[in-house]
């Protein structure tokens, strides 16, 4: 019997070793598959445009240059647009997450009589949309067009974010809220002292969703504020740079349109090089923010989904 137990222990140890080895190999392959496009984009962004046309750029620039980034930031509007992008991301994330959390808390309370009707009304908006023209007319009547608040107020409450936060709050122990009510705590105290602190994981997850959405948005600038340079965003300005590059490169005078003299040297840019530089520029802020929210991201998303 002891021999059989010893053999079974060795067998389990061998199986675990095989599983761990296969798992590590698969994870390494996935890591390479996910990292290669990003590293390749960075390499292209730091490679001279004319050399990039030849192809063969892998993980390291063959002919190093920073001119692609200089061309992007030559636009004097970029700095102002970057400030607006940061402001709309910060303000939009804080107000949007807070408003969504307030709504989510309200419809998660069992004693709220209209919780089912309100939830259904919110969910229906995910399937039915009035369309671009009615939204434009509504925003015009509200005097939001031509203002900074067009970036914040129309997207203040995201239905998906409300559902995720509400699913998380549904799983909070009701005994905590009953004890607070017995001690005389009102709804505001229960929300700020109990619900919000316990919902930090899902709040961080939703904050990342909202921040990425606000940072990457450019279409609302194009529709509502394209004629106001002071309210332009970084994404919209970079989109214009790429559009101008594509238009110039597709014309018959690409060389003169893209060439620039730098200390006796002539450098050019192409849409591919500009696209790579732009991708790096707009990705860096999100990449810098994500590590601080990573520990909450998986926990908040999985718990919010399971409790629903």
N, C-alpha and C positions, 0 to 999 in steps of 0.2 A: 504493500500500500504506500509506503514511504517513497519507493522508487517511482510509482505512478505519479505521485504528487510532485516529485522533483522534475519528472519528465514534462508534466503539464505546465509547471512554472517556466521551464526553459522554452517550451513551445510558445507560451504567451509572450515571453520576452522577445523571441525571434519575430513573431507576428507584429509586435509593437515597433520593432526596429525597421521592418520592411515598410509598415504604414508610415512611420515618420520620414523615412527616406523618400518614399513616393510623394508624400505631402510637401516636403521641402523642395523637391524638384519641380513639382507643379507650381508652387508659389513663386519660385525663381523665374520660371517661364512666364507666368502672368506679370511679374514685376518688370521683366524685360519688355514684354509686349506693351505695357502701359507707359513705361518710361521712355522708350525709344522715340515715339512721335514728338514728345516734349523736348527731349535733348536734341533731336534733329532740327526742330524749329528754332531753338536757341542757336544752334550752329549756323543755320542759314541766315539768321538775323545779324550775325557777326561776320558774315562772309561777304566779299564784294559781289555785287549783283551780276556783273558780267561773268565772273567765274562760276556763280551759282547756276547760270543757264547751261553750262556744260554738264551739270548733273554730277552725281557721285559724292555729294556731301552726306556724311553719315553723322558721327557724334562730335566732330571737331571741325571748326572752320578751316578751310584749306588756304584761304587768303584773308587774313583777319582785317577787319575794318569796323569802325563805329559810325560810318557815314549814314547807314540806314537809319540809325536812331537820330542822328543830327538832322536828317531830312524830315523825319517825323516831327521833331521838336522845333524845327525852323518856323513852324506856324506859331505866330505870336499869341493866337487864341488858345493854344493848348493849355497853358498854365491856368488861365482863368477858367477854362472848361474843367480842368482837373479839380479846382476848388469847388465848383458847382457840383461835380460828381461826388466828391467827398461829403459835402453838405447834404445832398439829397440821400446819400446812402446812410449816413449817421442819423439824420432826422427821420427819414422814412423808416428805418429799421426800428428805432426806439418807439416812435409813435405807432407804427403799424403793429409791432409785437404787443405793445401794451394794450392797444384797442382790441386786438384779437383775443388777448388773454381775458380782458374784461367780459367780452361777449361769451367766450368759452366757459368762463366760470358761471355766468348767469344761466346758460342753458344746461349746465351740468348739475345744477342743484335740483334735487328731487321735488322740493316744494314749489318750484317755479311752474305755474299752471300751464303756461303756453310753451313749454320747452319743446314738445314734439312739433307743434305748428311752426315755431320759429326755426327749428332745425331743418324742417322740410322746406321752408321758404328760402333759407340760405342755400341748401343743396340744389334747389331748382335753378338758382342763378348760375350754377356751374354748367348747366346744360342749355340754358337759353340766354342769349345775349341780344341786346337791342340793335347792335351793329355800330359801325364807325360813325356814320352821319348823325344818328340820334344822340350818340355820346358827345359828338362835337357840338351839336346845338345845345345840349344840356350844359356842357362846360362853358359855353359862351354866355348862356343866360345867367350862370352863376359867377360870371366875371373872373373865371379862373385862367382863361387863355391870356398869354402874355405875362403871367406871374410865375413865381417859383413854386407856388402851392399846387400847381397843376401836376407836379411830380409826386405830391404827397397825399392829398385828400382823396382823389379817385381810387387809389389803391390802399386806403387806410386799413380796411378790413379785408383780409383774404379768407375766403370760405374754407379752402383747404387747410390753412393754418388754424382756423377756428376748430375744425373737426379734429385735427391732430391734438391740439391742446385740450379740447373737451374730453377726448378719449382718455388722455392721461389723467385728467382731474376726476373722471368717473371712477378711477381705480383708487383714489385716495380714501383712507378710512373715514367713514361718516362719523364715527365716534369722536374724532378730533373736533369736528364742527359742532356736534351736539354738546360736547364739554364746553366749547367756547361760548355757545349760546346760553348755556346754563350760568356762565360767569358774567353774562350781560354783554358779550361782544356782538356788535352788529355785523352786517354783511361786509362793510368796508374793512373792518378789523379782521374778519375771517379771510378775506381775500388777500390783504397785504401781509398778515402775520402767519397765515397757515398755507393757503393755496399757492401763492407765488413762491415762497421759499422752497416748498416741496416740489414745485414744478420746474425748478431750474434746469434739469436735463432737457426737457422738451422745449423750454423757452430758448435755450442755447441752440437747439436744433432748428427751430423755426427762425431764429434770428439769422442763422447762416443762410437759410433759404431766401429770406427777405433781402438780406444784404447783397447776395449774389444777383438777385433779380433787379434790385435798384442800380447796382453798379453796371450791369450789362445793358440796361435799357437805353435805347436811343430813338425808338420809333415815336414815342410821345413828344420828344423834342422836335422831330421832323414834322409832325402834324400840327403841334400847337405853338411852338416857339422858334421855328426855324429862321424867322426874320429878326430875332433878338439875339445878337451875339453874346450879350452879357449873361444870358440864361442857357447858353449852349453847354453841353456836357462833353466829357472826354470821349466817350464812345461815339457820339455824333461827329465830333471833329475828326476823329481817326477814320470814321466811315467816309467822310468827305475827302480826306487825304487819299484813301484807297481808291475812291471813285475817280478822283482826278488823275491818279497814277494809271489806272486802267484806261481812261480815256486818252491820255497822252501816249501811252504805249501802243494802243491800238491804232493811233493815227500814223501817218506815213513819216512823221518827223520825230520819231521816238528819241533819236540820239540827242538832238538839240533840246528836246523837251526835258530830258532827264540828266543831261550832263551838267556838271558844276565844277568850277575850278577851285582847287584847294592847294595852295602853296606850290603851284607849278604842276600839280597832278590833276588829272581829270577823273572824277568818279561819277558813276551813274547808278541809278536805282531802277528796279523793275517792280511790277506788282507783286511778284513772289517774295522779293526781299522786304518790301514794305509790309506785306501781310504778315510775314514772320516777326518783324520788329513790333508791329502793332499787337500781335498776339501775346508777346512777352510783356509788353507795357501794361496791357489791361489785365494780365493774369497775376502779376507780382503782388498787388495788394491783397487779393483773395488768398493766394498761397501763404502770405504772411499772417493772415487772420486765422486760417483754418487750424493750425496747430493748437491754438489756445482754446478752441471749441471741440477738438477731436474727442476728448475724454467724455464729453456730454453727448456727442453726436449719435453714436450707436445706441447708447443706453436710452436716450430720449426717444429715438425713432422706434426702437423695438418695443419699449414699454408702451408708448402711445399707440402702436398698432395692436399689440396683444390685448390691451385693456378694452379696445373698441369692440 
